[in-house]
Amino acid sequence: MEEHWREAPRQEENAQLAAELGVSPMLVRMIRNRGVEGKKELLRYLRGGLEDLHDPRQMKGIQQAAELLRSKIKSGARVRIIGDYDIDGVNSTYILLTGFRRLGARVDTVIPDRMKDGYGLNENLIRAAAADGVDTIVTCDNGIAASREIALGKELGLTMVVTDHHEVPYEEEADGNRRFLLPPADAIVNPKQPGCPYPFKKLCGAAVAFKLIQVLYREEGVPQEELWSLLEFVAVATVGDVMELQGENRIFVKYGLSCLEHTENRGYRALLLVNDLAGKKLNTQDIGFTLGPCINASGRLDTARRALNLLCASTDREAQALAGDLKALNESRKDLTARGTRQAVDLIENSALGEDRVLVVYLPDCHESLAGIIAGDLKKKYYRPCFVLTKSEEGVKGSGRSIETYSMYEELTRVRDLFTKFGGHPMAAGLSLHEDRVDEFRQRINDLCTLTPKDLVPVRDFDGGLHLQYVGEELMGQLELMEPCGNGNKSPLFVETGVQVVNANILGKNRNVLKVKLKNQQGTSMEGIYFGDAEGMLADMREKGTFYVLYYPRYDEYMGNRRLQIRIEGIR
């Protein structure tokens, strides 16, 4: 698919700001390209530390939740944490479990089974808690959309505390105003709830759980070092749940990655070891493409309990066995995903689906846990919002992934009568519906779609032109100040002109890695790597002969050796 490449605008005052900050004008330009303005914000971006985290007591409901839980813990009441089966839910659960145990709580955990229970709370989990003599349920990474289930918990005499970060459900009234549908919990901690003054709304579920533990630790006099030991779990969840790396999230991930490199958690230590990451300087890609998928594979193909057990492992032997299991599960997940993506592409290419602006692909035999990953693959390939639906015991379940110009959660709200359950974010969503309504869903979501042809052309913003001969240690030192990079703080992107291939190799079991040696017009050569359709990319390079390349510089570490390399993002 042809992309539109767009150079970021050149701004005034970069040289002056650079002199005041002690960095290069190019670095200032790149940071400002990411929406950071003003000397104060630039300083926070470059040097923000733990002291710059917002006071958690600004979060609506957090003091009420903390007082309630302190009382329950002191009285010996049984507390049950109900999390979610993805990377954010597992880490959120671990953070709450660690914090509550430190304060002496009688606490246990339940993570819903993706196949049997579905996402978040359900009536069976509530009734089971009541039957087990549980006094208080605390949710994490779920609960804000569970009004009916929380009402049942209250009827059964349970105390209900919600910690979540998802969008609050709402109904749109005739005048266009939104009526928010908050659950009848005893306390709700979610920065997105109406009336919450907390200044940063883009936290993941684990960060919200961390904030609650921060208040509890402060009030119970627990040393701050013990709180900071939880940062690595917030970092893994933030990156794994693809939160924007802005504001507090940058601080969480920056410090959390540093903690993870020297982790004392047996589970993460074993997972780093089995993935050949032990002893290396870690970045967000190590979480996003290696550690995170292993944690998520547990909840996708088996039970997320395995991932939680890994984090709670009490011996190195137990941790190593669990880490090996999760890596093997992830390899199996990759193969199943590749098969499902091929089936989906075949459907789109050989049916009327390909004409839709919003793709709704029904793969009845696909494992339902893979729907979101396949939807993400299709979104990248076709640059359209995409829903992948699968058959389940209770009808049809699906996951969606969106593009920047399409708020998926808002669009689903417009056809909410079709669903038995739905929820999510602007960029991703989950839903359940009856099988006989699949065609109607596809029809109505497309009828309501207002995306224009221009909206369906992907735009890649790049920072400027940069010849390969200027990619060296000095530049890399400046670029390192932009880390951690990822969603919301994209890696620096440059364009080089007049490039040719010197030699090339296609690698990987699925032949999805292209390693090439490129040479520019000035005679500078550099190794490049491309992940994706390696054969297609190489054929395109050879057909063009001489081309522009969109890239970002990186270090490649292997067997203790480190060398400069460029990551190829596209050619023209």
Salt bridges, closest charged atoms under 4 A:
GLU2 OE2 - ARG572 NE 3.10
GLU3 OE2 - ARG460 NH1 3.41
GLU7 OE2 - ARG10 NH2 3.37
GLU7 OE2 - ARG29 NH2 3.30
GLU20 OE1 - LYS39 NZ 3.73
GLU37 OE1 - ARG32 NE 3.08
GLU41 OE2 - ARG44 NH1 3.40
ASP55 OD2 - ARG57 NH2 2.96
ASP55 OD1 - ARG218 NH1 3.49
ASP88 OD2 - HIS165 NE2 3.30
ASP108 OD2 - ARG78 NH2 3.01
ASP108 OD1 - ARG80 NE 2.97
GLU123 OE1 - ARG127 NH2 4.00
ASP132 OD2 - ARG80 NH2 3.03
ASP135 OD1 - LYS72 NZ 2.93
ASP141 OD1 - HIS165 NE2 3.06
ASP141 OD1 - HIS166 ND1 3.96
GLU149 OE2 - ARG148 NH2 3.64
ASP164 OD1 - HIS166 ND1 2.76
GLU167 OE2 - LYS192 NZ 3.53
GLU171 OE1 - ARG179 NH2 2.55
GLU173 OE2 - ARG179 NE 3.82
ASP186 OD1 - LYS154 NZ 2.68
GLU219 OE1 - ARG70 NH1 3.12
GLU220 OE2 - ARG70 NE 2.63
GLU220 OE2 - LYS74 NZ 2.74
GLU226 OE1 - ARG102 NE 2.62
ASP241 OD2 - HIS165 NE2 3.46
GLU244 OE1 - LYS202 NZ 2.85
GLU248 OE2 - LYS211 NZ 2.80
ASP302 OD2 - ARG306 NE 2.41
ASP316 OD1 - ARG266 NE 3.55
ASP316 OD1 - ARG269 NH2 3.26
ASP325 OD2 - ARG306 NH1 3.58
GLU331 OE2 - LYS334 NZ 3.38
ASP335 OD1 - LYS509 NZ 3.47
ASP356 OD2 - ARG442 NE 2.56
GLU368 OE2 - LYS397 NZ 3.32
GLU410 OE2 - ARG178 NH2 3.14
GLU411 OE1 - ARG414 NH1 3.12
ASP417 OD2 - ARG437 NH2 3.98
ASP417 OD1 - ARG444 NH2 2.91
GLU435 OE1 - LYS391 NZ 3.66
GLU440 OE1 - ARG437 NE 3.27
GLU440 OE2 - ARG444 NH1 3.20
ASP461 OD1 - ARG6 NE 2.56
ASP463 OD2 - ARG34 NH2 2.89
GLU496 OE1 - HIS467 ND1 2.85
GLU527 OE2 - ARG563 NH2 3.43
GLU535 OE2 - ARG511 NE 2.70
ASP540 OD1 - LYS544 NZ 2.60
ASP556 OD1 - ARG554 NH2 3.69
ASP556 OD2 - ARG563 NE 3.73
GLU569 OE1 - ARG460 NH2 2.86
GLU569 OE2 - ARG567 NE 3.52
